[in-house]
Amino acid sequence: GVLFYGPPGFGKTSFCQALAGELKLDVCMLTLSNKGLDDNSLAASLRDAPANAIVLLEDVDAVFVERSAAGSAHGPGVTFSGLLNALDGVASQEGRLFFMTTNYLDRLDPALVRPGRCDIKVELRNASHAQQAALFARFFPKHADKSHAFALALPEFELSMAQLQGYLLEHKTDPLSALLHVRQLLRIARPVVIDRTTVYEHLRRMGLERWASTFEHHGVMLVSQLGGVTIDIAKKWSAALRADQVSARRLELLLARNEQMLKHEYHLADLATAKEMFLQTFAQAGPASLLGSHPPPRPAAASRGPSAEGSPLCSLQRSASDGLGRVEKDESQLSRLCLCFCAAVQREGKGAASVFQLARHLRLYDHDATLCVERAPVLVAKRPAAHSLLLDVLPVYEWLRRAGLEAHACSFENAGYDRAEACYNLSEAVLKEKVGLDGQTLSDCVVLLGADEGKPDLLVRLVPPDWRRLRTDFAARFAPTGAPPPPPLLQLASLFADALSDAQGCARISLVQLSVFLAKHADGGAVRCLASTSELLDHVRAPRPPPVVTTDPEEWVFGWLKAAGLARLSDHFLEHNLSEKESLLAEPHLQLVDLVAIGVTKAGDQRKVLALIARLRVDGDGAAANGGVANGTKPLLSSSHS
């Protein structure tokens, strides 16, 4: 028994026919799909087949599925056991070659292809260069000298013999045309490949993975679904992206498939590239950088990133004499660290991190080679189950904390804005009249909520710093004036950065939060500042103050204006001691210039107030005092004129 397997069009059936012709044997086609054929008639047909013949059963994977006849309704037909018995059972015949073909070897039952029933298994692959040249020479024997040029113009093991044969038939009268139009064959033969890369992995290569949830929220799960998505669309999806202009620029290049980015930063780094980048970072570094200034790892429950078990540094024994986690000093230390780094950023022996990822990681930890290697596995780790929420979906209080404006959270909430995305693009008038903001706070909120890209200095307040920025700012805040930070301070700075960042080295706070926090604890010292990081991470909002219950002023002028729908103007009159009717009727009479002086500036309000005052003078004191009963006049406050 012989089994030929491989994709369609690779020449399985043709090879059987060619072999029969070469050996001068008959070919008997066995068709099991015939409903009139049962186990007995199958055995009889094989017994009646001529001696020294080839019996060919094509596409055997389509005949039986899990030992049941494909497409059968359990009616008459050949059973799987009947086929096996006919092949090598008691009643089977000798002296015949039994050939089977299949497109899917993995679908065949092991009992069918075991030794004895199927002694030879041959995979028919795509055409090699030798086969391509031979086929060209077969079509054009007078131009056989051009066959090698034809073969070299084609990729090896990517085109089937059927594809080549069809192409050569189109140019059977013109060998030069067949040679010159090879690119046409490649375009036609190239399979359509759907990119199954997730949008998370795609963005991760350029350090943009925190925006993946935004794309997924809008139905973009795979790279193949990114068609038509531009940076302008992405910015409409997320105002937070407009605030982070550095990330926005990088995303713009990625969505536009910028050639320079794809060539130099996006592609996965191979072993040689990873090694070169590591050595360039640390080759000129002093012993301190190799030995590491990072403090000992925290307990497993509080550690960040991948666990120590299985770490590429497991083989590097740390010296316990100084407690600073320093590796043993030897001449090959840098080489050993480099090998560990390269191993950490691979999957199954292949590079799994992009050049950009490696460059960013090396920049974060360029002060400590050991720490750099310890944290390298995060570059190829699976997507974390929990990731930082984007600014867009934060409660308005948390969003305002990021901007350093949490004192105004109640004003937004009282106005009905409880989520950050509900506040985006609020106009200045709404923020002023409805929310009650003014001054610099109003100006800042207009820029931040509108993500005004023309004000990058303000927008950067919302951007989270990276691990390196956290460490550098902490060390700079507490370093002696005019002196570099001492090693103990750098250790505290590293712990500070660890406490406030995630495994990828991105801070959980904004730049303005970092600045305000360090300034607040500047006088308390580095140790106390480090111990106070829970203020940022475990922040509990103070209880909201109870709503202020306001009562109407008792002064006469308030009731007078309220009846006319002008109660909002009462504060202007009360501030200038115009609280009683007599004050308004006193000489000299109030004029337009007086109203402007006390703050009534709108023309409509001015006309109404002047009309009310004129009515007061006409109606007299008695009508206003006793509700308009005296002299038969109407009450002032219920008059249609007012």
Secondary structure, DSSP 8 states (H G I E B T S, - for coil): -EEEE-STTSSHHHHHHHHHHHHT-EEEE--TT-TT--HHHHHHHHHHS-TTEEEEE--GGGTEETTEETT--S-SS--HHHHHHHHHSTT--SS-EEEEEES-GGGS-TTTSSTTT--EEEE--S--HHHHHHHHHHH-GGGGGGHHHHHHTS-TTSS-HHHHHHHHHHTTT-HHHHHHTHHHHHHHHS-------BHHHHHHTTT-GGGHHHHHHTT--BGGG-TT--HHHHHHH-HHHHH-HHHHHHHHHHHTT-HHHIIIIISB--HHHHHHHHHHHHTT--HHHHH--------TTT--SS-STT-TTTTS-EE-SSSS-EE---TTHHHHHHHHHHHHTEETTEE-SBHHHHHHHHHHTTT-HHHHHHTGGGGTS---SS----GGGSBHHHHHHHTT-GGGHHHHHHTT--BHHHHTT--HHHIIIII---HHHHHHHHHHHTT-TT-HHHHGGGS--BHHHHHHHHHHHHS-TTS---HHHHHHHHHHHHHTB-TTSBBSS-HHHHHHHHHHTGGG-HHHHHHTTHHHHS----------------SHHHHHHHHTT-GGGHHHHHHTT--SHHHHHSSS---HHHHHHHT---HHHHHHHHHHHHHHHHHHHHHHHTTT-GGG---GGG-S--
